Each structure stands twice: as structure tokens, then as C-alpha cells.
Amino acid sequence: MPAHRKWRVDDAYRDRGKAKIPLILQAKDMYTRGLKPKYIAEELEISVPTVHRYINAPVDDRILRDTPRAVQGRKKIYQQPRDISRVRKTDNPVDFIESDDLLGVKMFPMQKLIIKCFYGLDLDEDERKVLARLESEGKTTYKGQKKYRELVVNAGMKGGKTPLAGFINCWEEYELFKMGDPAKHYGFLPGKEVFILNVAVNADQAQMTIFAEIKARVQNSHYYKIHRPIDSTESQYTFSNNVVIRSGHSNSSSLVGKTAKVVDFDELARFIDKGGKYSADRVYYSLIRSVEPFKDDGKIVDISSPLFQEDMICRLYNSSKQIDNMLGFWLPTWEMNPNLPFDSPNLQSELKKNPEAFNRDFGAQPSSGSEAYYKVPDRIDDCILRSTKESPVDSQGRLKPWFKGKPEMLYCMHADPSVRNDAYGLAMGHREYGRRKANTSGINYRCSLIPIYSQTLDFKQKTCYK
């Protein structure tokens, strides 16, 4: 292309086909809405110079004529005034979700139980029995009938976690709709936008998971036929009362600082930044502050299948045991989704192909550091000498006094530090001269030490201290 010639959308249309046109138009639209190029680059996962090139490119009329209307920037879908007084009012989220004249979706029994527990609704006799069983098995942190602020669902894949989060989003938007002017109700400045944020691992995931569930409800429910959004993009719905439902990804800085009544984290255990580092903690603690202006009305929803024992979703579930306004559920796929029982052909096929992955992804049983490397850890246990003393670690996690080396022995130690999320491996061994028979060699001890979070392990003192 000659240096004097200005880059045009027409060049992309001719040289690269139509694939980039929606991205160019989306960048232009985001820029006109006041987003900075840096944030646009993060949202669209392109470079900042590319953003500048896109937003400065003239748009040829022929391009707009040949491009589907849905990708020509913000699509105006509010065609005529609607009589929103025809929307039936209810204070029961289950009634809202399942009634044909509102959202019109029939939930799985476990989804309904979770919704009822989260919002402090009365349970029927069968639901109380199920809840009692879950409590006895340690699969829930239910603390009595009341409204909770944060929901943690650590469950297997294909269990219905994502639709569950979508139902909660729609209910919370309905609650804001009933207020008329949410900004006035909460004492904000007139016209201030109130957000419902959905955060996923990347931009594609953000649009294909929770936001896709919301989109399906907007397009197919009776409620949203009356109360329609006034604006729509690939990742956002805007309503006439300044309520915005928006999806984003874990590497986006444009989500930080929003005033959000609800923040959802989809597959939180798998949040990885562009450098390949685990980013769940950073994203989570940056965005949960967005709900603070709403006090007890603000909601945080964390859904994920586990990845490893100390990942973010597992830690949040453990936190929900102590924090009064957090509610947690830890369930395998077959307890969440009645259409996928454990003995179903699909799950049994997955089990036969890879038992370890099956237990993690569908059974919600995260791998420990040793199980991630040793596929059959029982074989390691078989090598442990049964004639050795008892465990060298006492009930308080300290090494027992007798556990010390012999001065005449040469000990070798190998440490394998964790780069990202693995356990810190530490092995020590020695050779006992004079014992040449194979059956006298083996492993004396195999221990797994789980240190207290944010504390330091002091090998010299043989204990943990703050």
C-alpha cells in the first residue's frame, strides 16, 4: 500500500475478506462510547496500534451495505414504547424464573434448591431432606434460612452452573426494573448506570457462557418481550432505567470501577492472564468491590469446576464455612443435572477414557500435586516400608522429636519449586550401606503438608508461624 494512501476499511474488505469488519466496527462503537484505546485493545484482544488504525479508518457505504446489521456497531432494538405496566410483579425468584408470563424456564431440582437457599425461601419436605443429606456429606455450607450475599458453586461440568448464574442475573435485573429508577433508589447521582457484570476466562468464553444464557432469555421470554433492552451489542444489554448487563474477560481493565449490583465469575478456577499466570485472586478481589455501594443487596456469584485442591473456587468454598453471608455448594455433575446420572453412557465413556480427568471435571474432585504427576498414587504407597515407625508429623502439623538424621549418613535433598500453581515438592533420601537386597530398599515416609494460607513454613522451628 502506498505510504500516502490512508488505510481504509475497504482495504481490509478487499484484502482480508469480511472477517475483520465486525471487529473494526465494534472498535469504532466502543470508542464513540468513551472507552480508551487501551481498554478496547484488552476487550477485543488486539494491539493498541491496531485499535487506533480501526477507529480512524473511514467506513465505505458499500461495506455497511454488505455487512450484517447485527455487527454495525450498537444495534438499536427498542423500536417502539412498551407498556411495562403489564409486567407482573413478584417477590419470589423461583416464581419469576419458572412462570410462563415472566422468564418461563423450568429449573433442575438442584438449581431450584440452590436458588431457594441463596434467597432465603421456604423449602418443601423433599428439599429439606436433600439439604440435610448434603449437610451431612459436607457438600454445602448452608447456615439457615436467610438471604446470602455470595454464592459459591463448585460443581462438575455440564451440571447446569452457567444457566443457574444466568437465572440469578435475570432475577436481579428484574429487581432493578421494579425499582423504576435504581440510581434514585440507592441514592446515586441521577442517570448513573448500574451494572450486572459477567466475567469469564477470555472474551469468547464471556459471550458464550453466562451472557449467552441471558441472551437466550432476552430473546425467548415473555418478560423481555415487554421489557426490552434499548441497546444491544455482542457483549452488552442496556435498559431504559440505566441498567447494563455486560460480559467481559478476566484480562479486561475496563470492568474495574463499575458500580455493579451483581458480579459473576464463570470458571473462576481457570482464570489465567496473558502471561500464563494464575489471575483468579487478582480479578476476584478487584471486582468484588464493585458491589459495595449496594451493601447487603449486592450479589457475588462464583461458579466453576475445580482445577486443583488450593485453587480459587476451592478456597472460596472453604471460606464460606466461616463467613456468615457466604453460601457454598460442592457437587458432582450427576447431583446437579438429572439428565446426566452417573451410570449414563456419556459419563461412563468419559470415566473409561481418563479416570483422573473424569473425577476432576465431572466428580468435582480436584487433583493434588502428587496425583497430578503420579496417575496411580497407590503404587507409590506400595513402596513404603511397613516396618518403619509411625508418621513423623504429629496432630498439630509439627515434626516429632525423634525425626532427625544420623550423623554418619550422607543425605541428599531435592526441591522442586512451584512456578505457577503446583505443589512445592521436597524429597530427601540416603543410602544405608550393607543392605544390598532389593526388598530392603523403599520409601520410609510420604507426607502431604498443607500450610495455612498466608503463613510461612519454618523448617528450622519445624512448625508454621504467622
PyMOL commands that set and color helices and strands:
alter all, ss='L'
color gray80, all
select helices_A, chain A and resi 9-15+21-32+37-44+48-56+61-66+69-71+84-86+93-98+109-118+125-136+161-179+182-185+203-208+210-220+222-226+268-270+280-297+312-319+333-336+345-353+355-361+369-373+377-381+438-440
alter helices_A, ss='H'
color red, helices_A
select strands_A, chain A and resi 75-76+150-155+194-200+231-233+236-238+243-249+260-266+299-304+326-331+411-416+425-430+456-458+463-465
alter strands_A, ss='S'
color yellow, strands_A
deselect
rebuild
show_as cartoon
